[in-house]
Amino acid sequence: MAVYAILEPIWPDGGPQLEYRTPFELLVAVVLSAQCTDEQVNRATPALFAAFPDARSLAAAPLRTVEDLVRSTGFYHNKARNIIMLSGIIMERFGGEVPGTIEELVSLPGVGRKTANLVASACFGLPGIVVDTHVLRTARRLGLAPTDDPGRSERMIAEAVPREHWTGFSYALNRHGKFTCTARKPACMACCLSSLCPSAGSFDGN
Ligand code: SF4
């Protein structure tokens, strides 16, 4: 695929930018990253995981304490409730271990397909297309997945990209969207994909 052939050498070692030591920490960090930058989450999680390092401890944690620890990530009422609830479900249904399939992961509160794909690919080696805001926007502008619906975008990318490249492709597209094809001011003039992109130059300032 032409887009990946160009991006892959530029972003060869894609992976989560969230800091984590275990699948549980990554799962919680991704839930906290909704509507928040990875950098902000990385500033909040050391104290959270120092206090509650696993599903057992977080399932029993006082809501108010967890809210205080994740307050800086925004939407902290819902996020605190979700990570306590999902910890309880991991204890009850999965023996304290983060489950390894997409179907099981999306059954947890606050876990959608983006989170499930990210955890399954980073921790369990499954191919996963992680459609975050950068991937959604960049795939749309490139005409690869002309939609604002993350689920449709994931399916379109899955059809266009060989399965063994799903994970690497979505990380490469994420980095391209984060640093070049930015939301407000895409750098079309300097973009390595401009000759392939139907949106090239169609933004103010380009
Ligand atoms: S040419 Fe512009 S719109 Fe297309 S991918 Fe590059 S930065 Fe984004």
Residues whose N, C-alpha, C, O or C-beta is under 5 A from the ligand:
A	BS01	SF4	R141 T180 C181 P186 A187 C188 C191 L193 S194 C197 S199 A200 G201
